[in-house]
Amino acid sequence: MRITCLAENTSHKEGIQAEHGLSLYIETQTHAILFDMGQSDLFIQNAEALDIDLRGVDLAVLSHGHYDHGGGLSAFLSVNQTAPVYVSPYAFEPHYNAEGKYIGLDPSLSQHPRLIQTDEELVIDSTLTLYHCNQKPLPYQADCGGMTVERAGERCSDDFRHEQYLLIQEEGKTVLISGCSHKGILNIATWFTPQVLVGGFHWMKHPLDEALTETAARLNQYDTVFYTGHCTGTAQFEWVQDKMERLFYLSAGETVEL
């Protein structure tokens, strides 16, 4: 299995651009998967620079309904004419950040015929399953960070029911792909205990303090190998890097072989 980061907040490779967002290209034995599409068509430009042909993607997943993961959805639907895109039924609800700025998706795409709405659990095939985990208890408190969602004409705290996770099981490996882990990275690690977890931790606004150190210590108790970036925050990553034995940063243009 190969996972290539097509878009992320940082880039250390010549010719590869960065933006606040996330897009991953995942190659398994049977699939070419696009997981998230960043906030623009930059992931397509980076894919071309990396000699990755996105026309060959056979399925795509949108982790949740925020612009920095689904802003490039229209661009992907244009460049790839066949792949279905798996989305939460709540992905196109209006989402806002703590300052009240709209951070949701383009609502005009909500009825696109290639979008497949997922459920609490959707088995795609013997190797791929999507989970929402909306019915699971939260062992650890998850903070919405002031983000809101509009329902029935009123704004309320976002419970992130639009967030989903992709579990890949292949050759005895369990690899979980998460976009921003808004439901709490500790909760997600506890629910799945995968061998490998790839995704953002949403720590970018978290103070560098004892609470973050404690969270890192709890994650370190798992045998999971973590590849992170995007909303984790570079300062937060550097703060916990020496506190976790199996934590790595994944920048735009980098590939992980599993």
C-alpha positions as CSV (number, residue, x, y, z in Angstrom):
1,M,0.0,0.0,0.0
2,R,1.2,3.5,-0.9
3,I,-0.1,6.7,0.4
4,T,0.9,10.0,-1.3
5,C,0.0,13.4,0.1
6,L,-1.2,15.5,-2.8
7,A,-2.1,18.6,-0.7
8,E,-1.2,19.7,2.8
9,N,-0.2,22.9,4.7
10,T,3.5,22.3,4.1
11,S,5.8,21.1,1.2
12,H,9.4,20.3,1.3
13,K,9.7,19.0,-2.2
14,E,10.6,21.2,-5.2
15,G,7.8,21.8,-7.6
16,I,5.1,20.8,-5.1
17,Q,2.8,23.5,-3.7
18,A,1.2,23.8,-0.3
19,E,-2.2,25.1,0.9
20,H,-4.3,24.8,4.1
21,G,-6.0,21.6,3.2
22,L,-5.6,17.9,2.8
23,S,-5.7,15.4,-0.1
24,L,-4.3,11.9,-0.1
25,Y,-3.8,9.5,-3.0
26,I,-4.0,5.9,-1.8
27,E,-2.9,2.8,-3.8
28,T,-3.9,-0.6,-2.6
29,Q,-3.7,-3.9,-4.4
30,T,-7.2,-3.4,-5.8
31,H,-8.0,0.3,-5.7
32,A,-6.7,3.8,-6.5
33,I,-8.4,6.0,-4.0
34,L,-8.6,9.8,-3.6
35,F,-9.2,10.8,0.0
36,D,-10.2,14.5,0.2
37,M,-9.5,17.1,-2.4
38,G,-8.0,20.1,-0.5
39,Q,-9.5,23.5,-0.9
40,S,-8.8,24.1,-4.6
41,D,-7.4,22.3,-7.7
42,L,-3.9,22.4,-6.3
43,F,-4.0,18.7,-5.5
44,I,-4.5,18.1,-9.3
45,Q,-1.4,20.3,-10.1
46,N,0.7,18.4,-7.5
47,A,-0.6,15.0,-8.8
48,E,0.6,16.0,-12.3
49,A,4.0,17.1,-10.9
50,L,4.2,13.7,-9.2
51,D,3.2,11.8,-12.4
52,I,-0.1,10.6,-10.8
53,D,-3.0,10.3,-13.2
54,L,-6.2,11.1,-11.3
55,R,-8.2,9.8,-14.2
56,G,-7.3,6.3,-12.9
57,V,-8.9,6.9,-9.5
58,D,-11.7,4.4,-9.1
59,L,-13.3,5.8,-6.0
60,A,-13.0,8.9,-3.8
61,V,-14.0,9.7,-0.2
62,L,-14.8,13.1,1.3
63,S,-14.0,12.9,5.0
64,H,-16.3,15.8,6.1
65,G,-18.0,18.9,4.9
66,H,-15.4,21.6,5.2
67,Y,-13.9,23.6,2.3
68,D,-10.3,22.7,3.0
69,H,-11.2,19.0,2.3
70,G,-13.9,19.4,-0.3
71,G,-13.1,22.7,-2.0
72,G,-11.5,20.7,-4.9
73,L,-14.6,18.4,-5.4
74,S,-15.8,20.1,-8.5
75,A,-12.3,20.0,-10.0
76,F,-12.0,16.3,-9.3
77,L,-15.4,15.6,-10.9
78,S,-14.2,17.3,-14.0
79,V,-10.8,15.6,-14.3
80,N,-12.2,12.2,-13.4
81,Q,-15.3,11.2,-15.2
82,T,-16.2,7.8,-13.6
83,A,-15.2,7.5,-9.9
84,P,-18.0,7.6,-7.3
85,V,-17.5,10.0,-4.4
86,Y,-18.6,8.7,-1.0
87,V,-19.9,11.5,1.2
88,S,-21.9,11.8,4.5
89,P,-25.5,12.7,4.1
90,Y,-24.7,15.7,6.4
91,A,-21.7,16.9,4.4
92,F,-23.6,19.7,2.7
93,E,-25.1,21.2,5.9
94,P,-24.0,24.8,6.3
95,H,-20.8,24.9,8.4
96,Y,-19.2,27.9,10.0
97,N,-16.0,28.5,12.0
98,A,-15.8,30.2,15.4
99,E,-15.8,33.7,13.8
100,G,-19.0,32.9,11.9
101,K,-17.3,32.5,8.5
102,Y,-18.8,29.9,6.1
103,I,-16.4,27.0,5.8
104,G,-18.8,24.5,4.1
105,L,-19.0,23.0,0.7
106,D,-20.4,24.3,-2.6
107,P,-24.1,23.5,-2.2
108,S,-24.6,23.4,-5.9
109,L,-22.8,20.0,-5.9
110,S,-25.0,18.3,-3.3
111,Q,-27.1,16.6,-5.9
112,H,-24.4,15.5,-8.3
113,P,-25.2,12.0,-9.6
114,R,-21.8,10.6,-8.7
115,L,-22.1,11.4,-5.0
116,I,-23.0,8.3,-2.9
117,Q,-24.4,9.1,0.5
118,T,-23.0,6.9,3.2
119,D,-24.5,5.5,6.4
120,E,-23.2,4.9,9.9
121,E,-21.2,2.0,8.4
122,L,-20.8,1.3,4.7
123,V,-18.9,-1.8,3.5
124,I,-17.5,-1.0,0.0
125,D,-15.8,-4.3,-0.4
126,S,-13.8,-6.8,1.6
127,T,-10.9,-4.3,2.0
128,L,-12.7,-0.9,2.4
129,T,-15.2,0.2,5.0
130,L,-16.5,3.7,5.9
131,Y,-17.5,4.6,9.4
132,H,-19.3,7.6,10.9
133,C,-19.1,6.5,14.6
134,N,-22.0,8.9,15.4
135,Q,-23.6,6.3,17.7
136,K,-20.4,5.5,19.6
137,P,-19.8,6.8,23.1
138,L,-17.0,9.4,23.4
139,P,-14.4,8.1,26.0
140,Y,-12.7,11.5,25.8
141,Q,-14.3,14.9,25.6
142,A,-14.2,16.4,22.1
143,D,-14.2,20.2,21.7
144,C,-15.9,21.8,18.7
145,G,-13.6,24.8,18.9
146,G,-16.5,27.2,18.4
147,M,-17.5,25.7,15.0
148,T,-21.2,25.6,14.3
149,V,-23.7,24.1,11.9
150,E,-27.0,25.4,10.7
151,R,-30.0,23.2,11.1
152,A,-33.7,24.2,10.8
153,G,-32.6,27.8,10.3
154,E,-30.6,27.9,13.6
155,R,-26.9,27.6,14.3
156,C,-25.8,25.1,16.9
157,S,-22.4,23.7,18.0
158,D,-21.1,21.3,15.4
159,D,-21.3,17.6,16.5
160,F,-19.4,16.6,13.4
161,R,-21.9,14.0,12.4
162,H,-20.7,14.7,8.8
163,E,-17.3,13.2,9.5
164,Q,-16.4,9.7,8.4
165,Y,-13.3,7.5,8.4
166,L,-12.0,5.0,5.9
167,L,-10.7,1.7,7.2
168,I,-8.5,-0.3,4.9
169,Q,-7.7,-3.9,5.6
170,E,-5.2,-5.6,3.4
171,E,-2.6,-8.4,3.8
172,G,-3.2,-8.4,7.6
173,K,-2.7,-4.6,7.9
174,T,-5.4,-2.3,9.3
175,V,-4.9,1.3,8.2
176,L,-7.4,4.0,9.2
177,I,-7.6,7.3,7.2
178,S,-9.1,10.3,8.9
179,G,-9.4,13.9,7.6
180,C,-9.4,16.1,10.7
181,S,-10.4,13.8,13.5
182,H,-12.9,16.4,14.8
183,K,-14.5,13.8,17.0
184,G,-11.2,13.6,18.9
185,I,-8.1,11.7,17.9
186,L,-8.1,9.9,21.2
187,N,-11.6,8.7,20.6
188,I,-10.8,7.6,17.1
189,A,-7.7,5.7,18.2
190,T,-9.7,4.0,20.9
191,W,-12.5,3.0,18.6
192,F,-10.4,1.5,15.9
193,T,-6.9,0.7,17.4
194,P,-5.5,0.4,13.9
195,Q,-1.9,-0.6,13.1
196,V,-1.5,2.7,11.1
197,L,-3.5,5.9,11.4
198,V,-3.1,8.7,8.8
199,G,-4.8,12.1,9.2
200,G,-4.9,15.4,11.0
201,F,-5.3,15.7,14.8
202,H,-6.9,19.1,14.8
203,W,-4.5,20.5,17.4
204,M,-3.5,23.6,15.5
205,K,-5.1,26.0,18.0
206,H,-4.3,23.9,21.0
207,P,-1.9,25.6,23.5
208,L,1.5,24.0,24.0
209,D,0.8,22.8,27.5
210,E,0.5,19.9,29.8
211,A,-2.9,18.8,28.4
212,L,-1.4,18.4,25.0
213,T,1.5,16.4,26.5
214,E,-1.0,14.2,28.3
215,T,-2.9,13.5,25.1
216,A,0.3,12.6,23.3
217,A,1.2,10.2,26.2
218,R,-2.2,8.5,25.9
219,L,-1.7,8.1,22.1
220,N,1.7,6.7,22.7
221,Q,0.2,3.8,24.7
222,Y,-1.2,2.4,21.5
223,D,0.9,0.3,19.1
224,T,-0.4,2.5,16.3
225,V,2.0,4.2,13.9
226,F,0.7,7.8,13.3
227,Y,1.2,9.9,10.1
228,T,-0.2,13.3,10.6
229,G,-0.2,16.9,9.3
230,H,-2.6,19.6,8.1
231,C,-4.8,20.7,11.1
232,T,-2.4,19.1,13.6
233,G,-0.3,22.2,13.4
234,T,3.5,22.3,13.0
235,A,4.2,23.8,16.4
236,Q,2.0,21.2,18.1
237,F,3.6,18.4,16.1
238,E,7.1,19.6,17.2
239,W,5.8,19.8,20.8
240,V,4.7,16.2,20.9
241,Q,7.2,14.6,18.5
242,D,9.7,13.6,21.2
243,K,6.8,12.4,23.4
244,M,5.5,9.8,20.9
245,E,7.6,6.9,19.6
246,R,5.7,6.3,16.4
247,L,4.7,9.8,15.1
248,F,5.6,11.1,11.7
249,Y,4.7,14.2,9.6
250,L,3.4,13.8,6.1
251,S,3.9,16.8,3.8
252,A,2.6,17.5,0.3
253,G,4.6,15.4,-2.2
254,E,5.7,12.8,0.3
255,T,4.8,9.1,0.0
256,V,4.5,6.4,2.7
257,E,5.0,2.7,1.9
258,L,3.0,0.4,4.1
